Amino acid sequence: MNIASYFLAIIPLVMSIFLINRNKAPFGFIGLFPKLTAGALSPLWLLMALTGAVLGRLSQNFWTLAIGVLSALYLAWYIWKAISIHAGFESAFGPDWRKRITGQAASHLLKWHWMPFLPNPKSPEPRWERDIPFWNIPGTNRQLLCDVWQPAEGEPRSGLAMIYFHGSAWTVFDKDFGTRVFFRQLVSQGHVIMDVAYRLCPEVDIYPMVGDIKRAIAWMKANAGRYSVNPERIVLSGASAGGHLSMLAAYAPSQPQLTPEDVKDADLTVRGIISYYGPSDLRAVYAHTSQERLMKLPKVPIGDPNALGKAKMSNSGRLDMLLGGHPAEIPDVYELASPVTHVHPGCPPTLLIQGEHDLITPVEATRTIFRKLVDAGVPAINIIFANTDHAFDLVLPRLSPTSQSALYEVERFLACLQ
């Protein structure tokens, strides 16, 4: 019994230490996955800690009892913080915000912030069209592609479309990256999802990248009838770099430097924004991730014909490549590329979600843009998960309290925009 009680108490203690520890770039990436796993499986560690404490009590082992109790208390606090109720929706949409939620969405919303295992929606399997071209790059045979998720034939539709841009550090990954649970749940409420593969650095820099976001908006509006979507009910969403690009495109839809010629006359306004840990101030990200250390490193040339092969993790997140230099060299570009610069009273309602311990997106910068949005009269909600890091929604989303809780908030935010 002693060995079992030690094991059951010490493993949750180790997981708690991962959660308590705040990872910092550049070496903090080593501890990122253990921390994310610790958070996603926190209910399991809580159960283990309680079991270890009980066995310690039965065997009269004080140290096992103490470690188990302390670990259990911390893990219970972590889960409670992840699923606790807040007043963000009342502040953003008024005290009667629940009355906005009707129809298909109302009957398919998650009932709780978290359950031991998130089941599949009860609605029929959605339709999933893959690799649909939404733009041809001039002078090439290259097409930009997206996937479109729709409710099953005959299922009610909300008329709302969410365009999603994957996390990438502006450099890596692709559409359909850890989002199937997320998309299936939203499609069950009648929404249409456009999952976009935009061009990455160093194939392109920030300007064509934002252009691809705006082209996706224009394409969905042009094809709204095809998908039974109301063109006035298009929401942008994204994680990390995708969240940054969503905010930038939505807050500055007509900014000349950020709008390509082929869509400059299109209606690029959107109904709302959902940002999962999207950077809002690139100067703050530069400092938070200690990118001054990169000043002497060579850059892969933008537009290199072999760029896609060179876009490896070693270059991911490099703002000097994305923007063309360091903040001291081009402060105006960092300002232009930061969503916080473009906040104004006409910005769409915004839901900001991230972890307090995010090692890439500084939480204080997110709080700053939230305050600016509120001061400008924009309906905005800011959800910060305690002791949680970047990309928390991608690890075991059916089990994770933070991932499920974020989905609970997203569902209600979208329902309020219908």
N, C-alpha and C positions, 0 to 999 in steps of 0.2 A: 504493500500500500504506500510506503514511503516514496519509492521510486516513481510510482504513478502520480502521486500528489505533487512531487517536485516537478515532474514533466508538465503536468496540467497547469501548474502555477507559473512556471518560468517562461513557457512559450508565449502566453499572453503578455507577460512583462516585457519580453523582447519586442513584441508587436507594438505595445504601448510606447516604448522608447522610439521606435520608428516614427510613430505618429507625433510624438512630442517634439522630435528633432526637426528643425527647420533647415531644409536643404538650400544650399547657396551655390550659384554658378561660379566657376565652370565645373567643379568636381561634384557638385550636388546631384548631377544626373545619375551618378552611380547608385545613389540611394533612392532615386525616384520610384522605380518599380516596387521595391520592398515597401515603401511608404504607401503607395497606391493599393497594393495588395492588403496591407494591414488595415487600411480603411474600409476596403470593400468587404473584407471578411470579419469586420469588427464584431458582429453578433456571435460568430463562432468563437472568437477569442474570449468574449464575455462569458459564454457558456462554459468554456474550458476553465476560465479563472474561477468561476463560482464552484465548479466541480472540484478543482484543486483545493479551494478553501475548505469545502466540506470534508474532503478526505484528510486534509491537514488537521481539522478539528477532531475528527474521529480518531486519528492516530496521535493526537496531542503533540503535533509538530508545529510549534509557534511560527517558525519562519515561513513554512508553506502556507499556513493560515494567513499570515500578514501579507505576504506577496500576493496571494490570490485575492484577498479583499481589496487591497490597494489597486491592483490591476482592474478588477471588476468595477470599482468605483469610477476610475478614469474612463474605461471603455463605455460604461453606461452614460457618463456625461457626454462623451463624444457622440454617441448615437442620438441622445436627447437633443443636443445642439443641432445635429443634422436635420432632424425631423420636427423641430419646434415651429410653432405657428408664429407668424409675424404680421405686421400691419401694413405691409407694402402695397397691397392691392387697394386697401381703403384710402391710403394717401394718394395713389396714382389715379384711381378711377372712381373714388367716392364710396361712401358707406353702403350704397346699394349695388355694388359691383356684381354681386352674385346674380342679380336679375338680368344681367347681360347674357348669361350663359343659358342657351336654350337649344332645342333640337337634338341632332345626333351627338353633338359634343357633350351635352348635359348627361346623356345616358351612358356614355363610355368613359367619362373621366375616372381617373384613379380615385378610390375612396379614401385612401390614406397616403401620407407621405412615404411610408415604407411598410412592406410586408416581407416575411421571411424569404419568399421567392415570388418574383413578378411573373405572373402567368401570361401566356399569349392572349391577345384580345379575342373575344368571343365571336367577332364578326368574321365573315369569310376571308380567305386569303386574298391580300391585295394584288392588283395587277402591277407588274414591275417591268417596265420597258427599259432596256439597257442600250447604252451607246447610241443615243440619238444626237445627231449633229445639230449644234445651235449657232455655229459660225464657221465660215471657211476663211482661213488666213490668206489674204491676197497674195498672189504670185506663187502659191504652193499648193500641194495636194492635201495639206494638213487641215483637219477639221477639229474643232473643239467639241467635246462630247459631254452629254449629261445622261443621267438615268431619271426616269419619271415614275414615281409611285402614285397609284390611284386606288380609290376604293374599288372593291369588286363590282362587277356589272350588276346594276339594280340597287346597289346600296346608296343611301342618302348622301348628298354632298353638302359641304358647308359653303362652297364658293370661295374658300380661302386657299391660297397656294403659298407654301413656304419654300423659298430658294435657299439651299444649304451649301456652304462652302467649307470644305474639310480643313482640319488643322494641318499645318505643313511646315512651320517655321519659315514660310515663304519659299521653301526649297525642296521638300520631299513629300512622299505619300500621294494619295489619289482619292478620287471619289469612292464610295462604298467602303469606307475605312472605319469599322467598328460602330456603325450607325443603324444596323438593321433592326435591333430591338426598339430603338428610338423612333425610327420611321414607321414601323408597323403600328405602334401605339397611336401615333398621330393620324395615320391614314384611317384607323378604325373610327375616328371622330369625323370623318368625311373630308379631311384635308387632302390636298395634292402636294406632293413633295418633288421638287426638282433638285437633284443632287449633281453638283457641277464639278467638272474637272477643268480648272483654270490653269493657265500657264504659270510656270514657276521660275524662280531665279536659280541659276544664271541664264536661262534661256531668254528671259526678259527681266526688266527692272520694275519698279513700282508703277510706272505710268501705264504700260500695256496690261499689267496685272489688274489694276483697278478698272481698266477698260473692259477686260473680260467679265468682270462682275456686272458692269453696266450693260454689256451686251446680253448677258443672261436675263437681266430684268426686261430689256426690250423684247427679247425672244418670248418670254413667258407672257408678256402683255399682248404680243402679236398673235400668240397661240392660245389665248385665254378661252376662246370659244371651243376649241378642240378639246380642252380638258374641263369644260364646265366651270371655269374659274371667273370670278369677278375681278377685272383688272385693277379695281380700286382696293382689292383685298390681297395684296401681295406683301409678304413679310420676308425680310432677309434674316438669315441665321447663319452662324458659323462658330467654329471652335478655334481658339488661338489666333493664328494668322487669318483664318477665315472669318473670325469675329471682328478682327481689326479691319479687314477689307469691307465687310458688311457695313460697319459703322461709317467708314470713310466714304463709301459710295452713297449711302443714304443721307448723310449729313451734308454732303456737297454734290448734289446730283447734277448741277450745272456748272461746276467749277471748270473753267476752260482747260487748265493744265491736266485735269484728271478725267476729261471726257473726250473720247476719240471722235473724229469727224463723222464716222458712219452712224453714230447714235446721238449726235449733238442736238438734233431736232426731235428726238423721241421723248416721250414722257417717262422719266426715270424715277419719279417719286414712288415711295412705298408706304405701306400702312403701318409697319412696325419693324423693330429690330430685336433680335435675341442674340446676345453675345455670351458665349461660354469662354471665359478667361481671355477675351480679346484685348490686346494692347491698345490703349487709348492715347498714350503719349510715348512716342518712340525715343525721345531723349531720356525719359525715365527708364525705359527698357534697356537702353544702352548702358546706363549707369548700374542698373539692378543686376545685369548679367555680366558686368565687368568687361565690356567689349573693347576697352582701351588696350587690352592685352593683344588685340589683333592688328594693331597699327603697323607692325613690321611684317605681317604675313602677306604672301602674294594672294591676289584675288583672281578667280576665274573670270575671264572677260565676258561681259554681257553680250549675248547674241552669238557666242561661240557655237559653230555647227555641231560640236560634240558636247554641248552644254548639258544635255540630259544625262549623259554618261558620267559627267563630272559632278553632278549635283548630289553629292553624298553627304552623309551625316556630318562629316568634318567641316563642311561649309554651311550647315543649316543655321538659320537664325542670324547670319551675318548682316547687320544693317549697313555696313559700309559697302557691301556688294549690292544690296537691294536699292539703296538710295544714292550711291555714287561717291560716298566719302564718310568722314567722321563728323560729329556735330560741330566741332570747332571750325571745320573746313566749309561746311554747307548748312549752317543753322536754318536757313530759310526752307530748305528741302525737308528737314526734320519737322519743321513747323507745318509745312504744307501736308505732309503725309501722316500727321497725327490727328485723329478724329476730334480730340479735345479742342483743337483750333477752330473747328467748324460748327461748334454748338451754337444754335440760334433758336428763337421761339418756334420756328416752323419745323423743327426736327420731329420725326415720328416717335411715338411711344416706344420706350426702350426697356428691355429686361436685361440686366447685367448679372451674370452668375460666375463666381469663381471661388477658389480656396484662399484662405487667409495666408497660407504658407507657400503660395505660388512662386516657384523659383524663376519664372520667366516674366510673367506679367505682375508688376508691383501692385499690391492691393491698394496702396495709398493713391496711386494714379487713378485706379478705378473709382475710388471714393470721390476723388476730385471731379471727374467727369460727371458722376452722378449728381454731385452738388450743383454743378454748372447747369445740368439739364433741369433740375428742379427749380433753380433760380430763374431759368428762362421760361418757366411755365410748361415744360414738357412732362407728360406723364412718364415717370421712370420708377423702376424698382431695382434695388441693389441687394443681392443675396450673397452673403459671404459665409462660406462654410469653415468653421473653426478647424485648425490643424490639418487642413486639406491642401493638396498640391495640384499642380498643373495636370490636365488630362484625366482627372478623377472619374469622368463619366465613361471612359473607354475600358475600364477593368471590371469584369464581372458585373455588368450593369443590372442583371436580374437579381443580384444579391446585395449590391452596394446600397447602404442607406443614403449616401450623398447623391448617387446617380439617380436613384428612384425619387428622392425628394426634389431634385432639380427638374425631373420630368413632370412631376406633380405641378410645379410652378409654371412650366412652359405650357402645359395643357390649358391651364386657367388663363394665362396671358393671351394665348391665341384665341380662346373662346371670348375674351373681352373685346377682341378686335373685330369680331364678325359684324 
